[in-house]
Amino acid sequence: MSRRKKLINNTDIPQHKIEAIARCIMPDILAFYESEEGQREFAEWKKRREAEKQKDKTE
């Protein structure tokens, strides 16, 4: 039997409302990252992140 990850909600927003919003926007998020534009932006983000890591290591 698998355990569910304990959710951390440090807001006054009820968890069920957060989950409802997430269910509404998740298909759009997935569609964006499956698109060419989304994949290109994600690749650019990964490059910037890697460059920042390298910069932090040299400092």
CHARMM-style PDB file with segment names, atoms N, HN, CA, C and O in Angstrom:
ATOM      1  N   MET     1       0.845  -1.172   0.000  1.00  0.00      PROA
ATOM      2  CA  MET     1       0.000   0.000   0.000  1.00  0.00      PROA
ATOM      3  C   MET     1       0.892   1.237   0.000  1.00  0.00      PROA
ATOM      4  O   MET     1       1.816   1.334   0.808  1.00  0.00      PROA
ATOM      5  N   SER     2       0.623   2.182  -0.898  1.00  0.00      PROA
ATOM      6  HN  SER     2      -0.128   2.103  -1.554  1.00  0.00      PROA
ATOM      7  CA  SER     2       1.440   3.383  -0.948  1.00  0.00      PROA
ATOM      8  C   SER     2       0.861   4.457  -0.040  1.00  0.00      PROA
ATOM      9  O   SER     2      -0.345   4.531   0.195  1.00  0.00      PROA
ATOM     10  N   ARG     3       1.753   5.268   0.450  1.00  0.00      PROA
ATOM     11  HN  ARG     3       2.732   5.208   0.259  1.00  0.00      PROA
ATOM     12  CA  ARG     3       1.331   6.367   1.313  1.00  0.00      PROA
ATOM     13  C   ARG     3       1.232   7.633   0.492  1.00  0.00      PROA
ATOM     14  O   ARG     3       2.028   7.851  -0.420  1.00  0.00      PROA
ATOM     15  N   ARG     4       0.263   8.464   0.809  1.00  0.00      PROA
ATOM     16  HN  ARG     4      -0.384   8.287   1.551  1.00  0.00      PROA
ATOM     17  CA  ARG     4       0.141   9.760   0.152  1.00  0.00      PROA
ATOM     18  C   ARG     4       1.114  10.726   0.798  1.00  0.00      PROA
ATOM     19  O   ARG     4       1.323  10.698   2.011  1.00  0.00      PROA
ATOM     20  N   LYS     5       1.705  11.579  -0.021  1.00  0.00      PROA
ATOM     21  HN  LYS     5       1.535  11.601  -1.006  1.00  0.00      PROA
ATOM     22  CA  LYS     5       2.599  12.590   0.490  1.00  0.00      PROA
ATOM     23  C   LYS     5       1.782  13.601   1.292  1.00  0.00      PROA
ATOM     24  O   LYS     5       0.720  14.042   0.855  1.00  0.00      PROA
ATOM     25  N   LYS     6       2.288  13.957   2.461  1.00  0.00      PROA
ATOM     26  HN  LYS     6       3.151  13.598   2.816  1.00  0.00      PROA
ATOM     27  CA  LYS     6       1.586  14.926   3.284  1.00  0.00      PROA
ATOM     28  C   LYS     6       1.662  16.297   2.626  1.00  0.00      PROA
ATOM     29  O   LYS     6       2.747  16.764   2.278  1.00  0.00      PROA
ATOM     30  N   LEU     7       0.525  16.934   2.456  1.00  0.00      PROA
ATOM     31  HN  LEU     7      -0.356  16.554   2.738  1.00  0.00      PROA
ATOM     32  CA  LEU     7       0.448  18.235   1.821  1.00  0.00      PROA
ATOM     33  C   LEU     7       0.777  19.331   2.821  1.00  0.00      PROA
ATOM     34  O   LEU     7       0.415  19.247   3.995  1.00  0.00      PROA
ATOM     35  N   ILE     8       1.460  20.347   2.348  1.00  0.00      PROA
ATOM     36  HN  ILE     8       1.754  20.415   1.395  1.00  0.00      PROA
ATOM     37  CA  ILE     8       1.791  21.492   3.193  1.00  0.00      PROA
ATOM     38  C   ILE     8       1.006  22.687   2.676  1.00  0.00      PROA
ATOM     39  O   ILE     8       1.232  23.146   1.557  1.00  0.00      PROA
ATOM     40  N   ASN     9       0.104  23.180   3.473  1.00  0.00      PROA
ATOM     41  HN  ASN     9      -0.079  22.807   4.383  1.00  0.00      PROA
ATOM     42  CA  ASN     9      -0.723  24.322   3.101  1.00  0.00      PROA
ATOM     43  C   ASN     9      -0.624  25.346   4.214  1.00  0.00      PROA
ATOM     44  O   ASN     9      -1.274  25.218   5.252  1.00  0.00      PROA
ATOM     45  N   ASN    10       0.193  26.362   3.991  1.00  0.00      PROA
ATOM     46  HN  ASN    10       0.721  26.467   3.148  1.00  0.00      PROA
ATOM     47  CA  ASN    10       0.403  27.408   5.001  1.00  0.00      PROA
ATOM     48  C   ASN    10      -0.430  28.647   4.707  1.00  0.00      PROA
ATOM     49  O   ASN    10      -0.034  29.760   5.054  1.00  0.00      PROA
ATOM     50  N   THR    11      -1.577  28.462   4.072  1.00  0.00      PROA
ATOM     51  HN  THR    11      -1.899  27.558   3.790  1.00  0.00      PROA
ATOM     52  CA  THR    11      -2.438  29.589   3.726  1.00  0.00      PROA
ATOM     53  C   THR    11      -3.781  29.438   4.419  1.00  0.00      PROA
ATOM     54  O   THR    11      -4.056  28.436   5.079  1.00  0.00      PROA
ATOM     55  N   ASP    12      -4.597  30.447   4.254  1.00  0.00      PROA
ATOM     56  HN  ASP    12      -4.373  31.262   3.719  1.00  0.00      PROA
ATOM     57  CA  ASP    12      -5.958  30.373   4.787  1.00  0.00      PROA
ATOM     58  C   ASP    12      -6.914  29.746   3.770  1.00  0.00      PROA
ATOM     59  O   ASP    12      -8.110  29.619   4.033  1.00  0.00      PROA
ATOM     60  N   ILE    13      -6.382  29.356   2.612  1.00  0.00      PROA
ATOM     61  HN  ILE    13      -5.411  29.460   2.398  1.00  0.00      PROA
ATOM     62  CA  ILE    13      -7.209  28.761   1.562  1.00  0.00      PROA
ATOM     63  C   ILE    13      -7.413  27.282   1.885  1.00  0.00      PROA
ATOM     64  O   ILE    13      -6.443  26.560   2.113  1.00  0.00      PROA
ATOM     65  N   PRO    14      -8.648  26.834   1.907  1.00  0.00      PROA
ATOM     66  CA  PRO    14      -8.894  25.417   2.190  1.00  0.00      PROA
ATOM     67  C   PRO    14      -8.251  24.516   1.128  1.00  0.00      PROA
ATOM     68  O   PRO    14      -8.228  24.857  -0.054  1.00  0.00      PROA
ATOM     69  N   GLN    15      -7.739  23.382   1.556  1.00  0.00      PROA
ATOM     70  HN  GLN    15      -7.758  23.105   2.517  1.00  0.00      PROA
ATOM     71  CA  GLN    15      -7.034  22.466   0.662  1.00  0.00      PROA
ATOM     72  C   GLN    15      -7.915  22.029  -0.504  1.00  0.00      PROA
ATOM     73  O   GLN    15      -7.424  21.895  -1.624  1.00  0.00      PROA
ATOM     74  N   HSD    16      -9.209  21.805  -0.264  1.00  0.00      PROA
ATOM     75  HN  HSD    16      -9.608  21.914   0.646  1.00  0.00      PROA
ATOM     76  CA  HSD    16     -10.077  21.340  -1.345  1.00  0.00      PROA
ATOM     77  C   HSD    16     -10.220  22.389  -2.452  1.00  0.00      PROA
ATOM     78  O   HSD    16     -10.419  22.041  -3.616  1.00  0.00      PROA
ATOM     79  N   LYS    17     -10.119  23.672  -2.089  1.00  0.00      PROA
ATOM     80  HN  LYS    17      -9.958  23.955  -1.144  1.00  0.00      PROA
ATOM     81  CA  LYS    17     -10.187  24.726  -3.110  1.00  0.00      PROA
ATOM     82  C   LYS    17      -8.895  24.781  -3.920  1.00  0.00      PROA
ATOM     83  O   LYS    17      -8.934  24.992  -5.133  1.00  0.00      PROA
ATOM     84  N   ILE    18      -7.772  24.595  -3.272  1.00  0.00      PROA
ATOM     85  HN  ILE    18      -7.741  24.424  -2.287  1.00  0.00      PROA
ATOM     86  CA  ILE    18      -6.491  24.552  -3.981  1.00  0.00      PROA
ATOM     87  C   ILE    18      -6.493  23.395  -4.979  1.00  0.00      PROA
ATOM     88  O   ILE    18      -6.070  23.553  -6.124  1.00  0.00      PROA
ATOM     89  N   GLU    19      -6.965  22.245  -4.541  1.00  0.00      PROA
ATOM     90  HN  GLU    19      -7.308  22.116  -3.610  1.00  0.00      PROA
ATOM     91  CA  GLU    19      -7.005  21.081  -5.417  1.00  0.00      PROA
ATOM     92  C   GLU    19      -7.971  21.279  -6.584  1.00  0.00      PROA
ATOM     93  O   GLU    19      -7.695  20.815  -7.690  1.00  0.00      PROA
ATOM     94  N   ALA    20      -9.093  21.958  -6.361  1.00  0.00      PROA
ATOM     95  HN  ALA    20      -9.317  22.336  -5.463  1.00  0.00      PROA
ATOM     96  CA  ALA    20     -10.053  22.217  -7.434  1.00  0.00      PROA
ATOM     97  C   ALA    20      -9.435  23.133  -8.492  1.00  0.00      PROA
ATOM     98  O   ALA    20      -9.601  22.908  -9.691  1.00  0.00      PROA
ATOM     99  N   ILE    21      -8.728  24.158  -8.042  1.00  0.00      PROA
ATOM    100  HN  ILE    21      -8.593  24.340  -7.068  1.00  0.00      PROA
ATOM    101  CA  ILE    21      -8.059  25.059  -8.983  1.00  0.00      PROA
ATOM    102  C   ILE    21      -6.992  24.297  -9.759  1.00  0.00      PROA
ATOM    103  O   ILE    21      -6.868  24.459 -10.973  1.00  0.00      PROA
ATOM    104  N   ALA    22      -6.228  23.472  -9.065  1.00  0.00      PROA
ATOM    105  HN  ALA    22      -6.328  23.340  -8.079  1.00  0.00      PROA
ATOM    106  CA  ALA    22      -5.175  22.695  -9.728  1.00  0.00      PROA
ATOM    107  C   ALA    22      -5.769  21.779 -10.794  1.00  0.00      PROA
ATOM    108  O   ALA    22      -5.195  21.639 -11.874  1.00  0.00      PROA
ATOM    109  N   ARG    23      -6.902  21.159 -10.508  1.00  0.00      PROA
ATOM    110  HN  ARG    23      -7.368  21.272  -9.630  1.00  0.00      PROA
ATOM    111  CA  ARG    23      -7.542  20.284 -11.507  1.00  0.00      PROA
ATOM    112  C   ARG    23      -7.985  21.078 -12.725  1.00  0.00      PROA
ATOM    113  O   ARG    23      -7.972  20.560 -13.841  1.00  0.00      PROA
ATOM    114  N   CYS    24      -8.374  22.321 -12.524  1.00  0.00      PROA
ATOM    115  HN  CYS    24      -8.384  22.742 -11.617  1.00  0.00      PROA
ATOM    116  CA  CYS    24      -8.818  23.160 -13.651  1.00  0.00      PROA
ATOM    117  C   CYS    24      -7.664  23.592 -14.539  1.00  0.00      PROA
ATOM    118  O   CYS    24      -7.807  23.611 -15.762  1.00  0.00      PROA
ATOM    119  N   ILE    25      -6.520  23.939 -13.953  1.00  0.00      PROA
ATOM    120  HN  ILE    25      -6.404  23.924 -12.960  1.00  0.00      PROA
ATOM    121  CA  ILE    25      -5.424  24.474 -14.761  1.00  0.00      PROA
ATOM    122  C   ILE    25      -4.426  23.414 -15.228  1.00  0.00      PROA
ATOM    123  O   ILE    25      -3.617  23.687 -16.115  1.00  0.00      PROA
ATOM    124  N   MET    26      -4.464  22.227 -14.658  1.00  0.00      PROA
ATOM    125  HN  MET    26      -5.121  22.005 -13.937  1.00  0.00      PROA
ATOM    126  CA  MET    26      -3.497  21.196 -15.023  1.00  0.00      PROA
ATOM    127  C   MET    26      -3.516  20.847 -16.512  1.00  0.00      PROA
ATOM    128  O   MET    26      -2.440  20.722 -17.097  1.00  0.00      PROA
ATOM    129  N   PRO    27      -4.672  20.683 -17.158  1.00  0.00      PROA
ATOM    130  CA  PRO    27      -4.653  20.372 -18.594  1.00  0.00      PROA
ATOM    131  C   PRO    27      -3.969  21.456 -19.429  1.00  0.00      PROA
ATOM    132  O   PRO    27      -3.286  21.145 -20.405  1.00  0.00      PROA
ATOM    133  N   ASP    28      -4.147  22.727 -19.052  1.00  0.00      PROA
ATOM    134  HN  ASP    28      -4.702  22.979 -18.259  1.00  0.00      PROA
ATOM    135  CA  ASP    28      -3.496  23.813 -19.775  1.00  0.00      PROA
ATOM    136  C   ASP    28      -1.984  23.793 -19.569  1.00  0.00      PROA
ATOM    137  O   ASP    28      -1.221  24.051 -20.500  1.00  0.00      PROA
ATOM    138  N   ILE    29      -1.563  23.490 -18.366  1.00  0.00      PROA
ATOM    139  HN  ILE    29      -2.182  23.281 -17.610  1.00  0.00      PROA
ATOM    140  CA  ILE    29      -0.129  23.407 -18.078  1.00  0.00      PROA
ATOM    141  C   ILE    29       0.500  22.275 -18.888  1.00  0.00      PROA
ATOM    142  O   ILE    29       1.551  22.452 -19.504  1.00  0.00      PROA
ATOM    143  N   LEU    30      -0.147  21.120 -18.881  1.00  0.00      PROA
ATOM    144  HN  LEU    30      -1.001  20.977 -18.381  1.00  0.00      PROA
ATOM    145  CA  LEU    30       0.377  19.993 -19.652  1.00  0.00      PROA
ATOM    146  C   LEU    30       0.425  20.301 -21.140  1.00  0.00      PROA
ATOM    147  O   LEU    30       1.405  19.967 -21.806  1.00  0.00      PROA
ATOM    148  N   ALA    31      -0.612  20.929 -21.668  1.00  0.00      PROA
ATOM    149  HN  ALA    31      -1.408  21.199 -21.127  1.00  0.00      PROA
ATOM    150  CA  ALA    31      -0.638  21.268 -23.090  1.00  0.00      PROA
ATOM    151  C   ALA    31       0.488  22.235 -23.430  1.00  0.00      PROA
ATOM    152  O   ALA    31       1.109  22.112 -24.485  1.00  0.00      PROA
ATOM    153  N   PHE    32       0.757  23.194 -22.552  1.00  0.00      PROA
ATOM    154  HN  PHE    32       0.252  23.294 -21.695  1.00  0.00      PROA
ATOM    155  CA  PHE    32       1.830  24.151 -22.801  1.00  0.00      PROA
ATOM    156  C   PHE    32       3.178  23.442 -22.866  1.00  0.00      PROA
ATOM    157  O   PHE    32       3.955  23.676 -23.791  1.00  0.00      PROA
ATOM    158  N   TYR    33       3.462  22.582 -21.899  1.00  0.00      PROA
ATOM    159  HN  TYR    33       2.831  22.392 -21.147  1.00  0.00      PROA
ATOM    160  CA  TYR    33       4.759  21.918 -21.871  1.00  0.00      PROA
ATOM    161  C   TYR    33       4.911  20.867 -22.964  1.00  0.00      PROA
ATOM    162  O   TYR    33       6.033  20.479 -23.288  1.00  0.00      PROA
ATOM    163  N   GLU    34       3.815  20.404 -23.534  1.00  0.00      PROA
ATOM    164  HN  GLU    34       2.904  20.720 -23.271  1.00  0.00      PROA
ATOM    165  CA  GLU    34       3.890  19.477 -24.659  1.00  0.00      PROA
ATOM    166  C   GLU    34       4.056  20.218 -25.986  1.00  0.00      PROA
ATOM    167  O   GLU    34       4.430  19.606 -26.986  1.00  0.00      PROA
ATOM    168  N   SER    35       3.787  21.516 -26.011  1.00  0.00      PROA
ATOM    169  HN  SER    35       3.483  22.014 -25.198  1.00  0.00      PROA
ATOM    170  CA  SER    35       3.909  22.309 -27.238  1.00  0.00      PROA
ATOM    171  C   SER    35       5.380  22.627 -27.526  1.00  0.00      PROA
ATOM    172  O   SER    35       6.231  22.523 -26.642  1.00  0.00      PROA
ATOM    173  N   GLU    36       5.666  23.011 -28.765  1.00  0.00      PROA
ATOM    174  HN  GLU    36       4.975  23.095 -29.483  1.00  0.00      PROA
ATOM    175  CA  GLU    36       7.034  23.393 -29.128  1.00  0.00      PROA
ATOM    176  C   GLU    36       7.493  24.594 -28.317  1.00  0.00      PROA
ATOM    177  O   GLU    36       8.624  24.632 -27.832  1.00  0.00      PROA
ATOM    178  N   GLU    37       6.605  25.578 -28.172  1.00  0.00      PROA
ATOM    179  HN  GLU    37       5.686  25.547 -28.566  1.00  0.00      PROA
ATOM    180  CA  GLU    37       6.958  26.777 -27.419  1.00  0.00      PROA
ATOM    181  C   GLU    37       7.284  26.432 -25.965  1.00  0.00      PROA
ATOM    182  O   GLU    37       8.268  26.922 -25.411  1.00  0.00      PROA
ATOM    183  N   GLY    38       6.462  25.596 -25.357  1.00  0.00      PROA
ATOM    184  HN  GLY    38       5.663  25.198 -25.807  1.00  0.00      PROA
ATOM    185  CA  GLY    38       6.687  25.207 -23.974  1.00  0.00      PROA
ATOM    186  C   GLY    38       7.986  24.440 -23.804  1.00  0.00      PROA
ATOM    187  O   GLY    38       8.717  24.663 -22.838  1.00  0.00      PROA
ATOM    188  N   GLN    39       8.281  23.537 -24.733  1.00  0.00      PROA
ATOM    189  HN  GLN    39       7.688  23.356 -25.518  1.00  0.00      PROA
ATOM    190  CA  GLN    39       9.525  22.774 -24.655  1.00  0.00      PROA
ATOM    191  C   GLN    39      10.737  23.681 -24.835  1.00  0.00      PROA
ATOM    192  O   GLN    39      11.761  23.495 -24.179  1.00  0.00      PROA
ATOM    193  N   ARG    40      10.617  24.678 -25.740  1.00  0.00      PROA
ATOM    194  HN  ARG    40       9.785  24.829 -26.273  1.00  0.00      PROA
ATOM    195  CA  ARG    40      11.710  25.622 -25.966  1.00  0.00      PROA
ATOM    196  C   ARG    40      11.942  26.464 -24.704  1.00  0.00      PROA
ATOM    197  O   ARG    40      13.084  26.643 -24.281  1.00  0.00      PROA
ATOM    198  N   GLU    41      10.870  26.976 -24.108  1.00  0.00      PROA
ATOM    199  HN  GLU    41       9.942  26.831 -24.451  1.00  0.00      PROA
ATOM    200  CA  GLU    41      11.025  27.789 -22.901  1.00  0.00      PROA
ATOM    201  C   GLU    41      11.585  26.970 -21.742  1.00  0.00      PROA
ATOM    202  O   GLU    41      12.386  27.472 -20.953  1.00  0.00      PROA
ATOM    203  N   PHE    42      11.165  25.713 -21.637  1.00  0.00      PROA
ATOM    204  HN  PHE    42      10.515  25.305 -22.278  1.00  0.00      PROA
ATOM    205  CA  PHE    42      11.676  24.850 -20.577  1.00  0.00      PROA
ATOM    206  C   PHE    42      13.174  24.599 -20.774  1.00  0.00      PROA
ATOM    207  O   PHE    42      13.936  24.614 -19.808  1.00  0.00      PROA
ATOM    208  N   ALA    43      13.598  24.368 -22.020  1.00  0.00      PROA
ATOM    209  HN  ALA    43      12.978  24.356 -22.805  1.00  0.00      PROA
ATOM    210  CA  ALA    43      15.020  24.169 -22.308  1.00  0.00      PROA
ATOM    211  C   ALA    43      15.818  25.418 -21.959  1.00  0.00      PROA
ATOM    212  O   ALA    43      16.913  25.314 -21.406  1.00  0.00      PROA
ATOM    213  N   GLU    44      15.287  26.598 -22.275  1.00  0.00      PROA
ATOM    214  HN  GLU    44      14.397  26.682 -22.725  1.00  0.00      PROA
ATOM    215  CA  GLU    44      15.962  27.847 -21.933  1.00  0.00      PROA
ATOM    216  C   GLU    44      16.060  28.009 -20.422  1.00  0.00      PROA
ATOM    217  O   GLU    44      17.087  28.451 -19.907  1.00  0.00      PROA
ATOM    218  N   TRP    45      14.999  27.654 -19.716  1.00  0.00      PROA
ATOM    219  HN  TRP    45      14.165  27.296 -20.134  1.00  0.00      PROA
ATOM    220  CA  TRP    45      14.998  27.753 -18.254  1.00  0.00      PROA
ATOM    221  C   TRP    45      16.066  26.825 -17.665  1.00  0.00      PROA
ATOM    222  O   TRP    45      16.786  27.200 -16.739  1.00  0.00      PROA
ATOM    223  N   LYS    46      16.157  25.603 -18.218  1.00  0.00      PROA
ATOM    224  HN  LYS    46      15.572  25.299 -18.970  1.00  0.00      PROA
ATOM    225  CA  LYS    46      17.156  24.660 -17.714  1.00  0.00      PROA
ATOM    226  C   LYS    46      18.570  25.184 -17.944  1.00  0.00      PROA
ATOM    227  O   LYS    46      19.437  25.018 -17.086  1.00  0.00      PROA
ATOM    228  N   LYS    47      18.816  25.821 -19.107  1.00  0.00      PROA
ATOM    229  HN  LYS    47      18.112  25.956 -19.805  1.00  0.00      PROA
ATOM    230  CA  LYS    47      20.133  26.403 -19.383  1.00  0.00      PROA
ATOM    231  C   LYS    47      20.462  27.496 -18.379  1.00  0.00      PROA
ATOM    232  O   LYS    47      21.568  27.540 -17.841  1.00  0.00      PROA
ATOM    233  N   ARG    48      19.489  28.388 -18.124  1.00  0.00      PROA
ATOM    234  HN  ARG    48      18.591  28.353 -18.562  1.00  0.00      PROA
ATOM    235  CA  ARG    48      19.718  29.472 -17.151  1.00  0.00      PROA
ATOM    236  C   ARG    48      19.984  28.902 -15.759  1.00  0.00      PROA
ATOM    237  O   ARG    48      20.863  29.376 -15.039  1.00  0.00      PROA
ATOM    238  N   ARG    49      19.225  27.895 -15.397  1.00  0.00      PROA
ATOM    239  HN  ARG    49      18.510  27.510 -15.982  1.00  0.00      PROA
ATOM    240  CA  ARG    49      19.388  27.281 -14.072  1.00  0.00      PROA
ATOM    241  C   ARG    49      20.770  26.648 -13.934  1.00  0.00      PROA
ATOM    242  O   ARG    49      21.424  26.803 -12.903  1.00  0.00      PROA
ATOM    243  N   GLU    50      21.214  25.937 -14.968  1.00  0.00      PROA
ATOM    244  HN  GLU    50      20.682  25.811 -15.806  1.00  0.00      PROA
ATOM    245  CA  GLU    50      22.525  25.311 -14.946  1.00  0.00      PROA
ATOM    246  C   GLU    50      23.622  26.363 -14.879  1.00  0.00      PROA
ATOM    247  O   GLU    50      24.606  26.188 -14.161  1.00  0.00      PROA
ATOM    248  N   ALA    51      23.460  27.462 -15.626  1.00  0.00      PROA
ATOM    249  HN  ALA    51      22.661  27.604 -16.210  1.00  0.00      PROA
ATOM    250  CA  ALA    51      24.444  28.551 -15.591  1.00  0.00      PROA
ATOM    251  C   ALA    51      24.512  29.160 -14.189  1.00  0.00      PROA
ATOM    252  O   ALA    51      25.598  29.479 -13.705  1.00  0.00      PROA
ATOM    253  N   GLU    52      23.371  29.321 -13.543  1.00  0.00      PROA
ATOM    254  HN  GLU    52      22.489  29.063 -13.936  1.00  0.00      PROA
ATOM    255  CA  GLU    52      23.359  29.867 -12.178  1.00  0.00      PROA
ATOM    256  C   GLU    52      24.053  28.915 -11.212  1.00  0.00      PROA
ATOM    257  O   GLU    52      24.772  29.358 -10.316  1.00  0.00      PROA
ATOM    258  N   LYS    53      23.845  27.618 -11.383  1.00  0.00      PROA
ATOM    259  HN  LYS    53      23.261  27.258 -12.110  1.00  0.00      PROA
ATOM    260  CA  LYS    53      24.516  26.644 -10.514  1.00  0.00      PROA
ATOM    261  C   LYS    53      26.025  26.713 -10.690  1.00  0.00      PROA
ATOM    262  O   LYS    53      26.774  26.677  -9.714  1.00  0.00      PROA
ATOM    263  N   GLN    54      26.470  26.813 -11.950  1.00  0.00      PROA
ATOM    264  HN  GLN    54      25.861  26.842 -12.743  1.00  0.00      PROA
ATOM    265  CA  GLN    54      27.907  26.915 -12.215  1.00  0.00      PROA
ATOM    266  C   GLN    54      28.477  28.189 -11.611  1.00  0.00      PROA
ATOM    267  O   GLN    54      29.577  28.184 -11.058  1.00  0.00      PROA
ATOM    268  N   LYS    55      27.726  29.279 -11.718  1.00  0.00      PROA
ATOM    269  HN  LYS    55      26.832  29.283 -12.168  1.00  0.00      PROA
ATOM    270  CA  LYS    55      28.174  30.562 -11.159  1.00  0.00      PROA
ATOM    271  C   LYS    55      28.312  30.455  -9.641  1.00  0.00      PROA
ATOM    272  O   LYS    55      29.280  30.945  -9.061  1.00  0.00      PROA
ATOM    273  N   ASP    56      27.321  29.800  -9.000  1.00  0.00      PROA
ATOM    274  HN  ASP    56      26.534  29.402  -9.472  1.00  0.00      PROA
ATOM    275  CA  ASP    56      27.370  29.651  -7.546  1.00  0.00      PROA
ATOM    276  C   ASP    56      28.553  28.787  -7.109  1.00  0.00      PROA
ATOM    277  O   ASP    56      29.144  29.026  -6.056  1.00  0.00      PROA
ATOM    278  N   LYS    57      28.897  27.781  -7.920  1.00  0.00      PROA
ATOM    279  HN  LYS    57      28.417  27.586  -8.775  1.00  0.00      PROA
ATOM    280  CA  LYS    57      30.025  26.903  -7.571  1.00  0.00      PROA
ATOM    281  C   LYS    57      31.348  27.653  -7.663  1.00  0.00      PROA
ATOM    282  O   LYS    57      32.258  27.382  -6.879  1.00  0.00      PROA
ATOM    283  N   THR    58      31.477  28.584  -8.597  1.00  0.00      PROA
ATOM    284  HN  THR    58      30.738  28.804  -9.234  1.00  0.00      PROA
ATOM    285  CA  THR    58      32.725  29.304  -8.769  1.00  0.00      PROA
ATOM    286  C   THR    58      32.914  30.410  -7.734  1.00  0.00      PROA
ATOM    287  O   THR    58      34.035  30.870  -7.516  1.00  0.00      PROA
ATOM    288  N   GLU    59      31.851  30.826  -7.113  1.00  0.00      PROA
ATOM    289  HN  GLU    59      30.941  30.452  -7.290  1.00  0.00      PROA
ATOM    290  CA  GLU    59      31.954  31.908  -6.105  1.00  0.00      PROA
ATOM    291  C   GLU    59      32.388  31.411  -4.768  1.00  0.00      PROA
ATOM    292  OT1 GLU    59      32.518  32.196  -3.829  1.00  0.00      PROA
TER     293      GLU     59
END
